[in-house]
Amino acid sequence: MLILTYEYKLEPTSEQVDRIENTLDVCRSVWNFALLYRKDWCKSRKSLINACSIEREYIMSVDEPFPNYHVQAKQLTEAKKNNDFLKSANAQVLQQTLRTLDRAWDEMKARGFGFPRFKNKYRLRSFVFPQLNKDPISVDSIKLPGLKEVKWRMSRPIPDGFVPKQARIVRKASGYFVMLSLQLNIDVPNSCPHGHPRGLDLGYDKFVATSDGLEIKRPRFLKTLQYKLKLLSRRLRNKQKGSSNRHKLNQKIARLHQRISDTRKDWHFKLSHQLVSDAGMIFIEDINFVSWQRGMLSKQSADAGFGQFVSILEWVCFLRNVYFAKVDKDGTSQTCPNCGAHTGKKTLDVRVHCCHECGYTTTRDVAASQEVRNRGISALGHSVAQNVCRLEATGSIGHNVLVGTGRSRKLAS
């Protein structure tokens, strides 16, 4: 099953905007109530039987089951019978809100995160229609349950054979968008290793360095607009909560953040296509970028968006039939890509790689990317036929030949 997600700009009427905002309010109320009920259930069981808690909690029966999705979905059905506010929203949309909360709760327990957050009107910005009517798409509009036909900008056509299954309405600073989930009943095999191998090394000094010697600087998306963002945030501090002036200023800040985000994402897509061109294999380090955002360079890491770039790069490799793989990240800057000798640890201020065994000299990031490429090729079970240092060459794995790896190895039969 092949699934694609296409995003389109909506042009709703004022009445449709009111319905969308009302649905968001209902979803937010359902989320907050369901989350509060789960937290109260946990608090009622955190004390011993023969002791009282220091805090005050609701007293629940011992036989009260944990409020999972199925329990809360039944409670929602009962609550909708006598509540006009809940009746004003689509039933399946509210059920999807409970499913999202259930997934967030499972992620909290599995990954050790804190409780899911309560949502205010700025945090909950989307809802999902899990099912669509038959033939909901036309050139100038889309049919959505409860909203009827909504005008949109069909910026690109739906690919032949794909069927729209779900629609997510998203409220952004620049307007309302719909994200269509398109499905095609076909199995697409993964790309096979072929062609020219290329290793990539990500970093703060250079955003990416390739094994072919290309180094690309890290653009400062947030820093370029940071002064204006600080100015608006300082003004927001003096605005009264709940006032229209505070709401207008929040919209300005949101538009500025969206401009930064859209610029970063567009640059990631363009860079991914540039790196994939003329390459048959892409190798990159297997890095936990969440840990990068917990250190002293957390702001720079978030501004660069390394995790988003890797996800986009993997998707672009899939589209262009390029093999993509991750390799072990440990010691890539401490190993010579030419002879494999250990060169010792380097501090961050050392930006040149110089091997004392073979004399191979290049920049630190390029040497690390070449080592990443070598590890990727070794993981495939192939070996190198030629020793090419800092030169670009082409090869074919189908004939047991790989060149341009920068390390001398015997040809495997």
C-alpha positions as CSV (number, residue, x, y, z in Angstrom):
1,M,0.0,0.0,0.0
2,L,1.4,3.3,-1.1
3,I,0.2,6.4,0.9
4,L,0.9,10.0,-0.1
5,T,-0.1,13.2,1.7
6,Y,-0.9,16.3,-0.4
7,E,-1.5,19.7,1.1
8,Y,-3.9,22.3,-0.5
9,K,-4.9,25.8,0.6
10,L,-8.6,26.2,1.4
11,E,-10.8,29.2,0.7
12,P,-13.8,28.7,3.0
13,T,-16.7,31.1,3.4
14,S,-17.3,33.0,6.7
15,E,-20.0,30.4,7.6
16,Q,-17.6,27.5,6.9
17,V,-14.9,29.3,9.0
18,D,-17.3,29.4,11.9
19,R,-18.0,25.7,11.6
20,I,-14.3,24.9,11.4
21,E,-13.6,27.0,14.5
22,N,-16.5,25.5,16.4
23,T,-15.3,22.0,15.5
24,L,-11.8,22.9,16.9
25,D,-13.4,24.2,20.1
26,V,-15.4,21.0,20.6
27,C,-12.3,18.8,19.9
28,R,-10.3,20.9,22.4
29,S,-13.0,20.4,25.0
30,V,-13.2,16.7,24.4
31,W,-9.4,16.4,24.6
32,N,-9.1,18.4,27.8
33,F,-11.9,16.5,29.5
34,A,-10.6,13.1,28.5
35,L,-7.1,13.9,29.6
36,L,-8.3,15.3,32.9
37,Y,-10.3,12.1,33.5
38,R,-7.3,9.9,32.8
39,K,-5.1,12.0,35.2
40,D,-7.8,11.9,37.9
41,W,-7.9,8.1,37.5
42,C,-4.2,7.9,38.0
43,K,-4.2,10.2,41.0
44,S,-7.0,8.3,42.7
45,R,-4.7,5.3,42.8
46,K,-1.3,6.8,43.7
47,S,-1.9,6.5,47.5
48,L,-1.8,3.4,49.7
49,I,-5.1,1.9,50.9
50,N,-4.3,2.7,54.5
51,A,-3.1,6.3,53.8
52,C,-4.4,9.6,52.5
53,S,-2.8,11.7,49.9
54,I,-1.5,15.1,50.7
55,E,-3.4,16.5,47.7
56,R,-7.1,16.3,47.0
57,E,-8.3,13.9,44.3
58,Y,-11.6,12.5,43.1
59,I,-12.6,9.3,44.8
60,M,-13.2,6.6,42.2
61,S,-14.4,3.1,42.7
62,V,-11.8,0.4,42.8
63,D,-13.6,-1.4,40.0
64,E,-13.5,1.6,37.8
65,P,-11.7,0.5,34.6
66,F,-8.9,2.6,33.1
67,P,-10.4,5.2,30.7
68,N,-8.8,3.9,27.5
69,Y,-10.1,4.8,24.0
70,H,-13.0,2.3,24.0
71,V,-14.3,3.4,27.5
72,Q,-14.1,7.1,26.7
73,A,-15.7,6.6,23.3
74,K,-18.7,5.1,25.0
75,Q,-18.8,7.9,27.5
76,L,-18.7,10.4,24.6
77,T,-21.7,8.7,22.9
78,E,-23.7,8.9,26.1
79,A,-22.7,12.6,26.6
80,K,-23.8,13.6,23.1
81,K,-27.4,12.6,23.8
82,N,-28.1,15.6,26.0
83,N,-25.3,18.0,25.0
84,D,-25.9,20.3,22.0
85,F,-22.4,21.5,22.1
86,L,-21.0,18.0,21.4
87,K,-23.7,17.4,18.8
88,S,-22.5,20.4,16.7
89,A,-19.3,18.5,15.7
90,N,-18.9,15.4,13.5
91,A,-19.0,12.2,15.6
92,Q,-16.0,10.6,13.8
93,V,-13.9,13.7,14.2
94,L,-14.4,13.6,18.0
95,Q,-13.5,9.9,18.0
96,Q,-10.3,10.6,16.2
97,T,-9.5,13.2,18.9
98,L,-9.8,10.4,21.5
99,R,-7.6,8.1,19.3
100,T,-4.9,10.8,19.1
101,L,-5.0,11.2,22.9
102,D,-4.8,7.4,23.3
103,R,-1.7,7.3,21.1
104,A,-0.1,10.2,23.0
105,W,-0.7,8.3,26.2
106,D,0.9,5.2,24.9
107,E,3.9,7.2,23.7
108,M,4.2,8.7,27.1
109,K,4.5,5.3,28.8
110,A,6.7,3.8,26.1
111,R,9.2,6.6,25.8
112,G,9.1,8.0,29.3
113,F,7.7,11.4,28.4
114,G,5.5,13.6,30.6
115,F,1.7,13.7,30.5
116,P,0.1,15.0,27.3
117,R,-0.6,18.7,27.5
118,F,-4.0,20.4,27.9
119,K,-4.9,22.4,24.8
120,N,-5.8,26.0,24.6
121,K,-7.2,27.6,21.4
122,Y,-3.8,28.2,20.0
123,R,-2.4,24.6,20.6
124,L,-5.1,22.5,19.0
125,R,-5.2,23.5,15.4
126,S,-6.3,20.5,13.4
127,F,-8.9,17.7,13.2
128,V,-9.4,14.7,11.0
129,F,-12.2,13.4,8.8
130,P,-11.4,9.6,8.8
131,Q,-13.9,9.0,5.9
132,L,-14.9,11.0,2.9
133,N,-17.9,10.8,0.6
134,K,-17.7,9.3,-2.8
135,D,-16.0,11.5,-5.4
136,P,-15.3,14.3,-3.0
137,I,-12.8,16.1,-5.2
138,S,-13.4,18.5,-8.1
139,V,-11.1,21.1,-9.7
140,D,-12.3,24.1,-7.7
141,S,-13.8,22.5,-4.5
142,I,-13.7,19.5,-2.1
143,K,-16.7,18.0,-0.3
144,L,-16.2,17.6,3.5
145,P,-18.6,16.2,6.0
146,G,-20.5,19.0,7.7
147,L,-18.9,21.7,5.6
148,K,-20.3,20.7,2.2
149,E,-18.3,22.0,-0.8
150,V,-15.2,24.1,0.2
151,K,-13.3,26.0,-2.4
152,W,-9.6,25.3,-2.6
153,R,-6.5,26.0,-4.7
154,M,-5.7,22.7,-6.5
155,S,-2.0,23.5,-6.8
156,R,-1.2,20.1,-8.2
157,P,-3.4,17.3,-9.6
158,I,-4.2,14.1,-7.8
159,P,-2.0,11.2,-9.3
160,D,-3.8,8.7,-11.4
161,G,-5.0,5.7,-9.5
162,F,-4.8,7.3,-6.0
163,V,-8.0,7.4,-3.9
164,P,-8.5,10.0,-1.1
165,K,-9.2,8.3,2.2
166,Q,-8.8,10.9,4.9
167,A,-8.7,14.7,5.2
168,R,-7.1,16.7,7.9
169,I,-8.1,20.4,8.3
170,V,-5.2,22.5,9.6
171,R,-5.4,26.1,10.8
172,K,-2.2,28.0,10.2
173,A,-1.3,31.6,10.5
174,S,-1.8,32.1,6.7
175,G,-5.2,30.4,6.6
176,Y,-6.8,27.0,6.5
177,F,-5.3,24.0,4.7
178,V,-6.4,20.5,4.0
179,M,-4.0,17.5,4.0
180,L,-5.4,14.7,1.9
181,S,-4.3,11.1,2.5
182,L,-4.1,9.4,-0.8
183,Q,-3.8,5.6,-1.2
184,L,-2.9,3.3,-4.0
185,N,-3.2,-0.5,-3.7
186,I,0.3,-1.3,-4.9
187,D,3.5,-2.6,-3.4
188,V,6.6,-0.5,-4.2
189,P,9.9,-2.4,-3.6
190,N,12.7,-0.6,-1.9
191,S,15.6,0.8,-4.0
192,C,18.5,-1.6,-4.6
193,P,22.1,-0.4,-4.1
194,H,23.5,0.8,-7.4
195,G,25.5,3.6,-8.9
196,H,27.8,6.1,-7.2
197,P,27.9,6.0,-3.4
198,R,27.7,9.2,-1.5
199,G,28.2,9.7,2.3
200,L,26.8,12.7,4.2
201,D,28.0,14.2,7.5
202,L,25.8,16.7,9.3
203,G,27.1,19.3,11.7
204,Y,26.9,22.8,13.1
205,D,29.8,24.4,11.3
206,K,28.8,23.0,7.9
207,F,25.2,21.8,7.6
208,V,26.2,18.9,5.4
209,A,29.5,17.7,3.9
210,T,29.6,15.1,1.2
211,S,32.2,12.4,0.4
212,D,32.7,14.1,-3.0
213,G,34.1,17.2,-1.2
214,L,31.0,19.5,-1.3
215,E,30.5,21.5,1.9
216,I,27.3,23.5,2.4
217,K,27.0,26.1,5.2
218,R,24.3,26.1,7.7
219,P,21.7,28.8,7.0
220,R,20.4,30.8,9.9
221,F,16.6,30.7,9.4
222,L,15.7,31.9,12.8
223,K,18.6,34.2,13.4
224,T,17.8,36.3,10.3
225,L,14.3,37.2,11.8
226,Q,15.2,36.9,15.5
227,Y,15.3,40.6,16.1
228,K,11.8,41.1,14.7
229,L,10.6,38.1,16.6
230,K,12.0,39.4,19.9
231,L,10.5,42.8,19.3
232,L,7.0,41.4,18.8
233,S,7.4,39.1,21.8
234,R,8.3,42.0,24.0
235,R,5.2,43.9,22.8
236,L,3.1,40.8,23.6
237,R,4.2,40.9,27.2
238,N,2.4,44.2,27.8
239,K,-0.9,43.2,26.2
240,Q,-3.8,42.2,28.3
241,K,-4.7,38.6,28.2
242,G,-7.9,37.9,26.2
243,S,-7.8,41.3,24.4
244,S,-8.2,41.7,20.7
245,N,-4.8,43.5,20.4
246,R,-3.1,40.5,22.0
247,H,-4.8,38.2,19.6
248,K,-3.7,40.3,16.6
249,L,-0.2,40.4,17.9
250,N,-0.2,36.6,18.4
251,Q,-1.3,36.3,14.7
252,K,1.7,38.4,13.6
253,I,4.1,36.2,15.6
254,A,2.5,33.1,14.2
255,R,2.9,34.3,10.6
256,L,6.5,35.1,11.3
257,H,7.1,31.6,12.7
258,Q,5.4,30.0,9.7
259,R,7.6,32.1,7.4
260,I,10.7,30.7,9.1
261,S,9.3,27.1,9.0
262,D,8.3,27.3,5.4
263,T,11.6,28.7,4.3
264,R,13.5,26.0,6.2
265,K,11.3,23.2,4.7
266,D,11.7,24.5,1.2
267,W,15.5,24.7,1.5
268,H,15.6,21.1,2.9
269,F,13.7,19.8,-0.2
270,K,15.9,21.7,-2.6
271,L,19.1,20.5,-0.9
272,S,17.8,16.9,-0.8
273,H,17.2,16.9,-4.6
274,Q,20.7,18.4,-5.1
275,L,22.4,15.8,-3.0
276,V,20.5,12.9,-4.6
277,S,21.3,14.0,-8.1
278,D,24.0,11.8,-9.8
279,A,24.0,9.4,-6.9
280,G,22.8,5.8,-6.6
281,M,23.3,5.4,-2.9
282,I,23.1,7.8,0.0
283,F,24.6,7.0,3.4
284,I,24.1,9.1,6.5
285,E,24.9,8.7,10.2
286,D,22.2,7.2,12.5
287,I,21.9,10.1,15.0
288,N,19.4,10.8,17.7
289,F,18.7,14.4,17.0
290,V,16.5,14.8,20.1
291,S,19.6,14.6,22.2
292,W,21.2,17.3,20.1
293,Q,18.4,19.7,21.2
294,R,19.1,19.2,24.9
295,G,22.6,20.5,24.9
296,M,24.2,24.0,24.8
297,L,23.6,24.2,21.1
298,S,19.9,23.3,21.3
299,K,18.8,26.6,19.7
300,Q,21.1,26.1,16.7
301,S,20.0,22.5,16.3
302,A,16.3,23.4,16.3
303,D,17.0,26.2,13.8
304,A,18.8,23.8,11.4
305,G,16.1,21.2,11.6
306,F,18.3,18.1,11.1
307,G,15.6,15.6,11.9
308,Q,13.2,17.1,9.3
309,F,16.0,17.2,6.7
310,V,16.8,13.4,7.2
311,S,13.1,12.6,6.8
312,I,12.8,14.6,3.7
313,L,16.1,13.2,2.3
314,E,14.8,9.6,2.8
315,W,11.5,10.5,1.0
316,V,13.4,12.1,-1.9
317,C,15.6,9.0,-2.2
318,F,12.5,6.9,-2.4
319,L,11.0,9.1,-5.2
320,R,14.1,9.1,-7.3
321,N,15.0,5.4,-6.8
322,V,18.1,6.0,-4.8
323,Y,19.3,3.6,-2.1
324,F,19.2,5.2,1.4
325,A,20.8,3.7,4.6
326,K,22.0,4.8,8.0
327,V,25.3,3.7,9.5
328,D,26.9,3.8,12.9
329,K,27.8,7.3,13.9
330,D,30.5,6.5,16.5
331,G,34.1,7.4,15.6
332,T,33.5,8.7,12.1
333,S,35.7,11.8,12.8
334,Q,38.4,9.6,14.5
335,T,39.0,7.2,11.6
336,C,41.0,7.9,8.5
337,P,38.9,7.2,5.4
338,N,41.9,6.4,3.4
339,C,43.8,3.8,5.4
340,G,41.4,3.1,8.3
341,A,43.8,4.2,11.0
342,H,42.6,5.6,14.3
343,T,43.6,9.3,14.5
344,G,42.3,10.0,18.0
345,K,39.7,12.3,19.3
346,K,39.4,15.8,17.9
347,T,38.0,18.9,19.7
348,L,35.5,21.0,17.9
349,D,38.0,23.7,17.1
350,V,40.0,21.2,15.0
351,R,38.5,21.4,11.5
352,V,41.3,19.6,9.5
353,H,41.9,15.9,9.2
354,C,45.5,14.8,8.9
355,C,46.4,11.1,9.1
356,H,49.8,10.4,10.6
357,E,49.9,6.9,9.0
358,C,49.2,7.7,5.3
359,G,49.4,11.5,5.2
360,Y,45.9,11.9,3.9
361,T,44.7,15.5,4.5
362,T,41.3,17.0,4.0
363,T,38.7,18.9,6.0
364,R,37.3,17.2,9.0
365,D,33.7,17.1,7.8
366,V,34.6,15.7,4.4
367,A,36.8,13.0,6.0
368,A,33.8,12.0,8.3
369,S,31.5,11.8,5.3
370,Q,33.9,9.6,3.4
371,E,34.1,7.3,6.5
372,V,30.3,7.2,6.5
373,R,30.3,6.2,2.9
374,N,32.9,3.4,3.6
375,R,30.8,2.0,6.4
376,G,27.7,2.0,4.3
377,I,29.4,0.1,1.5
378,S,30.9,-2.4,4.0
379,A,27.4,-3.0,5.5
380,L,26.2,-4.0,2.1
381,G,28.7,-6.9,2.0
382,H,30.7,-5.5,-0.9
383,S,34.3,-4.4,-1.0
384,V,36.2,-1.8,-2.9
385,A,38.0,-2.4,-6.2
386,Q,40.0,0.7,-6.5
387,N,41.6,3.3,-4.1
388,V,40.3,6.7,-5.1
389,C,41.1,9.5,-2.7
390,R,39.1,12.7,-3.1
391,L,38.2,11.8,-6.6
392,E,34.7,11.3,-8.1
393,A,34.2,8.0,-9.9
394,T,31.3,5.8,-10.8
395,G,30.7,2.1,-10.4
396,S,28.2,-0.7,-10.4
397,I,27.4,-3.1,-7.6
398,G,25.8,-5.5,-10.0
399,H,29.4,-6.3,-11.3
400,N,30.9,-6.4,-7.7
401,V,32.7,-3.1,-8.4
402,L,32.6,-0.1,-6.2
403,V,34.9,2.8,-6.8
404,G,35.3,6.3,-5.2
405,T,35.2,5.0,-1.7
406,G,38.6,6.3,-0.6
407,R,39.8,3.1,1.0
408,S,41.9,0.2,-0.5
409,R,40.2,-3.2,-0.2
410,K,40.2,-6.4,-2.2
411,L,37.5,-7.2,-4.7
412,A,35.0,-9.7,-3.3
413,S,34.0,-12.3,-5.8
